[in-house]
Amino acid sequence: MTPFSIPSGQIEARLSKLQKKLRVNGLDGVLIVQRVDVIYFAGTAQNGCRYVPARKTPLLCIKHSHARACRESPLKHVLRIQSIKDVPGLIQDRYSDLPKPLGLELDIMPVNQFRFIESLFPGCRPADASG
């Protein structure tokens, strides 16, 4: 049986549409943490997150099962993190600044998770990126 995989072209097309919507809605980027959305935009269900900036190359950060994420996802660069707390530093290093309007999946995100992520990104203005 062939393992399930999402072709890289499909993921790239989804990211392109998402980045266009981010720009139209004035968001600097979106932090995707819900597993189903990570699968949709990265091709893996491993524990981690996907940061998609409005104009630059997105990041895939994996906390658990990094090797499996590398096998499942067609993406070439999969970063290993120890904690979600590492993500703001990676974003700062990669893009020189943290997003000010930061999109989040507010339609499904629990309040405690929202508050935790908000504390990781001081000065950001959380915005609903559910649509």
C-alpha positions as CSV (number, residue, x, y, z in Angstrom):
1,M,0.0,0.0,0.0
2,T,1.3,3.4,-0.9
3,P,1.4,5.9,1.9
4,F,-0.8,9.0,1.7
5,S,1.0,12.1,0.5
6,I,0.0,15.5,-0.8
7,P,1.9,16.6,-3.9
8,S,4.2,19.6,-3.5
9,G,2.5,21.4,-6.3
10,Q,-0.8,21.2,-4.5
11,I,0.7,22.5,-1.3
12,E,2.4,25.4,-3.2
13,A,-0.9,26.3,-4.9
14,R,-2.6,26.4,-1.5
15,L,0.2,28.5,0.0
16,S,0.0,30.9,-2.9
17,K,-3.7,31.5,-2.4
18,L,-3.2,31.8,1.4
19,Q,-0.5,34.4,0.9
20,K,-2.6,36.4,-1.5
21,K,-5.5,36.4,1.1
22,L,-3.0,37.5,3.8
23,R,-1.9,40.5,1.7
24,V,-5.5,41.4,0.8
25,N,-6.5,41.4,4.5
26,G,-3.4,43.3,5.7
27,L,-1.9,40.4,7.7
28,D,1.9,40.0,8.0
29,G,1.5,36.3,8.4
30,V,-0.4,33.4,9.9
31,L,0.6,30.9,12.5
32,I,-1.1,27.6,11.7
33,V,-1.3,25.2,14.7
34,Q,-4.3,23.1,14.2
35,R,-3.3,19.6,13.0
36,V,-5.7,19.4,10.1
37,D,-4.6,22.8,8.8
38,V,-0.9,21.8,9.2
39,I,-1.6,18.7,7.0
40,Y,-3.4,20.9,4.4
41,F,-0.5,23.4,4.2
42,A,2.5,21.1,4.8
43,G,1.5,17.5,4.1
44,T,2.3,16.1,7.6
45,A,0.3,15.6,10.7
46,Q,3.3,15.6,13.1
47,N,3.2,17.8,16.1
48,G,4.3,21.3,15.1
49,C,3.2,24.4,13.3
50,R,3.4,26.2,10.0
51,Y,4.2,29.9,9.8
52,V,3.2,31.5,6.5
53,P,4.3,35.1,5.9
54,A,2.4,37.2,3.5
55,R,5.3,37.5,1.0
56,K,8.2,35.2,1.9
57,T,8.9,31.4,2.1
58,P,6.9,29.7,4.9
59,L,8.4,27.7,7.8
60,L,7.4,24.3,8.9
61,C,8.4,23.7,12.6
62,I,8.1,20.2,14.0
63,K,8.3,19.3,17.7
64,H,7.8,15.5,17.6
65,S,8.5,13.0,14.9
66,H,10.8,15.2,12.8
67,A,12.1,12.3,10.8
68,R,8.5,11.2,10.0
69,A,7.5,14.7,9.1
70,C,10.4,14.8,6.6
71,R,9.2,11.5,5.0
72,E,5.5,12.6,4.9
73,S,5.9,16.2,3.7
74,P,7.1,17.0,0.2
75,L,8.8,20.2,1.7
76,K,12.5,20.4,1.5
77,H,13.1,22.3,4.7
78,V,11.5,21.0,7.9
79,L,12.9,22.6,11.1
80,R,13.1,20.8,14.4
81,I,12.0,22.7,17.5
82,Q,12.0,21.7,21.1
83,S,9.0,23.9,21.9
84,I,6.5,26.2,20.3
85,K,8.4,28.8,22.3
86,D,11.2,28.5,19.7
87,V,9.0,29.7,16.9
88,P,9.1,33.5,17.5
89,G,12.9,33.4,17.5
90,L,13.0,31.4,14.3
91,I,10.7,33.9,12.7
92,Q,12.7,36.8,14.0
93,D,15.9,35.2,12.6
94,R,14.5,34.3,9.3
95,Y,12.4,37.5,8.5
96,S,14.1,40.1,10.7
97,D,10.9,41.0,12.4
98,L,7.9,39.5,14.1
99,P,4.5,39.9,12.4
100,K,2.5,42.7,13.9
101,P,-0.9,41.7,12.6
102,L,-0.6,37.9,13.1
103,G,-3.3,35.7,11.8
104,L,-4.5,32.8,14.0
105,E,-7.1,30.1,13.6
106,L,-9.5,31.8,15.9
107,D,-12.6,29.8,14.9
108,I,-11.2,26.7,16.6
109,M,-8.4,27.9,18.9
110,P,-9.0,27.4,22.6
111,V,-8.7,30.6,24.7
112,N,-5.8,29.2,26.7
113,Q,-3.9,28.4,23.5
114,F,-4.7,31.9,22.1
115,R,-3.4,33.6,25.3
116,F,-0.2,31.5,25.3
117,I,0.6,32.2,21.6
118,E,-0.3,35.9,22.2
119,S,2.3,35.9,25.0
120,L,5.0,34.5,22.7
121,F,4.5,37.4,20.2
122,P,4.6,40.6,22.3
123,G,3.3,43.6,20.4
124,C,1.5,41.6,17.8
125,R,-2.1,42.2,17.0
126,P,-3.9,38.8,16.7
127,A,-6.4,38.6,13.9
128,D,-8.8,36.0,12.7
129,A,-7.3,34.1,9.7
130,S,-10.0,31.4,9.8
131,G,-11.5,32.4,6.5
